Amino acid sequence: MPRGEGKFLIKQRAFLKLYMIRFVEEHKMYGMQAMDELKTSFKSLGYEPNHSEIYRSLHDLIDDGILMRTKKVQEGAKYKEIVVYQFADYEKAKLYKKQVKTDLDRSMSLLRKALEDVY
């Protein structure tokens, strides 16, 4: 089936992966930091992604060769290690963002049409 055919709206996982890429671009490389920020920024819209979906998104990006996990010692803690995420292939990340943009545009068009037609 061609891309976009038979789809309704963008999938949650694609949406979260887009934000995970954005967080790494902004050097916010910790999974918990991303989760807290997502929950805060979307709470007013009634959307609160759960822990497992956020980490599945990160793991998908790792499996796709877009991100990689590394461990580093936490600042101020001599022995405590934390996991950070960095780009393994930034070109793949840009391509993924472009594909998701197409899905977002299509989803927005569907929603706008429904608002115009029904309300």
C-alpha positions in Angstrom: 0.0 0.0 0.0 1.5 3.4 -1.0 2.5 5.8 1.8 -0.5 7.6 3.3 -3.1 5.4 1.5 -5.5 3.9 4.0 -4.1 5.9 6.9 -6.3 8.2 9.0 -4.1 10.3 11.3 -0.4 10.1 12.3 0.4 7.3 14.7 1.5 8.1 18.2 4.8 6.3 17.9 5.8 8.4 14.8 4.7 11.6 16.7 6.9 10.6 19.7 9.9 9.7 17.6 9.7 13.1 15.9 9.9 14.7 19.4 12.8 12.4 20.5 14.8 13.5 17.4 14.0 17.2 18.3 15.2 16.7 21.9 18.5 15.2 20.8 18.9 18.1 18.3 18.4 20.5 21.3 21.0 18.5 23.3 18.3 17.2 25.7 19.7 13.7 25.7 18.1 12.0 28.7 15.0 9.9 28.3 13.5 11.0 31.6 14.1 14.7 30.7 12.3 14.2 27.4 9.4 12.4 29.1 8.9 15.2 31.7 9.0 17.9 29.0 6.5 16.1 26.8 4.1 15.5 29.6 4.3 19.2 30.7 3.9 20.6 27.2 1.0 18.5 26.1 -0.9 18.2 29.4 -3.1 21.2 28.6 -4.1 19.5 25.4 -5.2 16.3 27.2 -2.3 14.2 26.0 0.1 12.6 28.4 2.3 10.0 26.8 3.3 7.1 29.0 6.8 6.0 30.0 6.7 2.8 27.9 5.7 4.5 24.7 8.4 7.1 25.0 11.0 4.5 25.6 9.7 2.3 22.7 10.1 5.4 20.5 13.7 5.8 21.6 14.4 2.1 21.1 12.8 2.2 17.6 15.1 5.1 16.6 18.1 3.1 17.9 17.0 0.0 15.9 16.5 2.2 12.8 20.1 3.4 13.2 19.1 7.0 13.8 20.1 7.3 17.5 22.5 5.5 19.8 22.7 5.1 23.5 25.8 5.9 25.5 26.5 5.9 29.2 28.2 8.7 31.0 28.8 9.6 34.6 26.3 12.0 36.0 27.6 15.4 36.9 28.2 15.7 40.6 27.9 12.0 41.2 31.2 10.1 41.1 29.8 6.7 40.3 26.3 7.1 39.0 25.9 6.5 35.3 23.1 7.8 33.1 22.1 6.8 29.6 22.2 9.6 27.0 21.0 9.5 23.4 23.0 10.9 20.5 22.7 10.7 16.7 24.1 7.7 15.0 23.0 9.0 11.6 21.7 12.6 11.4 20.9 12.3 7.7 18.5 9.4 8.6 17.0 11.6 11.3 16.4 14.4 8.8 14.8 12.0 6.3 12.5 10.6 9.0 11.4 14.2 10.0 10.6 14.9 6.4 8.4 11.8 6.1 6.6 12.6 9.4 6.0 16.2 8.1 4.1 14.7 5.2 2.0 12.6 7.6 1.4 15.7 9.8 0.3 17.8 6.9 -2.1 15.2 5.7 -3.5 14.7 9.2 -3.9 18.5 9.6 -5.8 18.7 6.3 -8.2 15.9 7.4 -8.9 17.6 10.7 -9.3 21.1 9.1 -11.8 19.6 6.6 -13.8 18.0 9.4 -13.9 21.3 11.3 -15.0 23.2 8.2 -17.6 20.6 7.1 -19.2 19.9 10.5 -18.7 23.0 12.5 
